[in-house]
Amino acid sequence: MVRPGSGEDVELSLETALRARLVVLPPAADGTPRVGVDSSVGRARRGSALRALRLPPDADVVIEEMAPADLDAALLATYRDEVLDDATLGLWRRAPEQSARSVLVGWQKPVSVVVLLLLVLVLVRWPGQTLVATSVVVGAAFLVGVAFKFWTSFRGARMEELIRLAPPSQDRVPDDDLPRYTVLVPVYKEANIVARLIENLGALDYPTHLLEVLVLVEEDDDETRDAALAAHPPEHIRVVVVPDGQPRTKPRACNVGLMLATGEMLVIYDAEDRPDPDQLRKAVAAFRAGSDRLVCVQAALNYFNADENLLTRMFTLEYSYWFDYMLPGLEYGTLPIPLGGTSNHFRTDALRRLGGWDPFNVTEDADLGIRASAEGLSVGVIDSTTYEEANSRYGNFVRQRSRWIKGYMQTTLVHVRHPLRLVQVAGLRQVLAFLFLVAGTPAAFLAVPVLYLVFVASLALGPGGLAVLFPGWALWLSLANLGVGSVLMTYVSMMGAFKRRRYELVLWALLNPFYWLLHAVAAYKALWQLAFRPHYWEKTDHGLTRVDAAGLDDPVPAGR
């Protein structure tokens, strides 16, 4: 690989450079090869890293120690093209059927065309009957999806009871028994809150010599990078400039961070996050108590600005039931768990074996959770909370939700490409749960306007006025599906508020049917984007709240 004294450069693969924390530098003036090493690694590891070069004992090479941040920058500059290629296309190259780079593949394209043509032909030939059948199917799908969430949430309540009766060990893991931990925080256009982010992450109860925090900033985002550096982050928090490329998405930035990560464990946080200080320790305890199949644990998410306006109240109700009841219910039933966008704690080596995140899927987190289940691995939840900023503006909400719903649609299309193989590996129960949840959620939101239209028409015209289009049984069945589904979802929303002891939010759950209309708008926007802009990442603006999280007392925890 090298001929000492010949003036030739040392050759080093990207994989070896990342693993050994080495980088080949431009040769010295006299042609002597130069190699940069991470100054933070111990002597034993440095010797092992240098042996990765396979240099003869008498090799004439200049070894230079570099600060970790400088080494990161040198690695990304030296291997820029390879880093971009792997971060963008790595999963697609290894397992193209698991990537959302193509919306439809193989059999999905002709089947979609045939189904669409059949629907048009049936509508033209039997318009009345088609309208009735569509109403019945939509109503039934809506009720089945809602009933599954209701049933799963009650399973989650059962899990809460078990935890309360037999609480997990609260013994503190000694510092010298903790693994090295990497925290990834992708940020884009977040100059207004990045200083607060650094402050929040500085409050983590974890030995700093075992902790590395990588703030991932896009190459063209000078404002955020400058703001982060101006906050004078401690040594274990460093800013990583992600090379510019397409698609410019959060998962692509996370894949770059995953390449640089040196931790045995890894967690991802969002820019506005305020995690419980002991969350990393709880994740370590959960992994040690779990099986080797456990690849990830998800902490609960909730909001510090719940009382700011109507939208933040509805947001908080939704998240409270989802993370405090729905996800524990999925874990209780050993069913697939679609991850949230933050506070996902991984075994780093297992995450790499899964291929990291899919940069073409705009809900890369949910996809990764389902992908783990499809590979026969498991995802769990931990009794810890990360507090975020609830979306307080309606336009911002629709942009965010349309991305999430589009991602659920992408994830559905990706994981049903090989349905028989999926059933064989994951099991029929897991596949049905995936369809009810990940496919059923967008379907329910798309169904809402249809059901509401039938309901409003029945009020305006009376049941007899719709008799021309709807037989009585079809009309009453559609209205019953809507009514029962609305009651069930309102009830579980109230459950979430009770568990978080936010009793002032309970009655706001009665507005859930109106909240769904916003989701319906987002769902139809998502459907349009899936067809015409499938990989477009709609940025969610943060730092819009008037509530100062730092000035608040700790929000009321879940009943634990």
PEKALIN-V138837 format. One line per field, one symbol per residue. ss: DSSP state (A for helix, B for strand, O for the rest). phi: phi as a letter, one per 20 degrees, with the letter a starting at -180 (. if undefined). Layout:
BEGIN
ss = ???
phi = ???
END
This chain:
BEGIN
ss = OOOOOOOOOOOOOAAAAAAAOBBBBOOOOOOOBBBBBBOOOOAAAAAAAAAOOOOOOOOOBBBBBBOAAAAAAAAAAAOAAAAAAAAAAAAAAAOAAAOOOOOOOOAAAAAAAAAAAAAAAAAAAOAAAAAAAAAAAAAAAAAAAAAAAAAAAAAAAAAAAAAAAOOOOOOOOOAAAOOOBBBBBBBOOOOOOAAAAAAAAAOOOOOAAABBBBBBBBOOOAAAAAAAAAOOOOOOBBBBBBOOOOOOOAAAAAAAAAAAOOOOBBBBOOOOOBBOOOAAAAAAAAAAAOOOOBBBBBBBBBBOOOOOOAAAAAAAAAAAAAAAAAAAAAAAOOOOOOOOOOOBBBBAAAAAAOOOOOOOOOOAAAAAAAAAAAOOOBBBBBBBBBBBOOOOOAAAAAAAAAAAAAAAAAAAAAAOOOAAAAAAAAOAAAAAAAAAAAAAAAAAAAAAAAAAAAAAAAAAAAAAAOOOOOOAAAAAAAAAAAAAAAAAAAAAAAAAAAAOOOAAAAAAAAAAAAAAAAAAAAAAAAAAAAAAOOOOOOOOOOOOOOOOAAAOOOOOOOOO
phi = .bdgnenfffebffgffffelcbeegffgenffccecffeefffffffffffflefgefeceddfcfgfffgffffffdgfffffffedgffffbgfedegdfcclfffffffffffffffffffcfffffffffffffffffffffffffffffffffgfffffcffgdfffggfdeefcdddcfcblcffcfffgfffffefebgffdccddeedffeefffffffffflfffedcedeegfacfecgfffffffffefdefdbcdcefefcfggefffffgffffeeefffdbcdefdbcedgefbgffffgfgfffffeecffffffgeldgdffffbmedcffffffffnmeefedecfffgfffffffenecccccebcdeceffdcffffffffffffffffgffffedfcffffffeeofgffffgffefeffffffffgffffffffffffdngffeffedfgffffffffffffffffffffffgffffeldffegffffeggfffffffgffffffffgfdbfdfdefefdmefeeeffeefggffffc
END
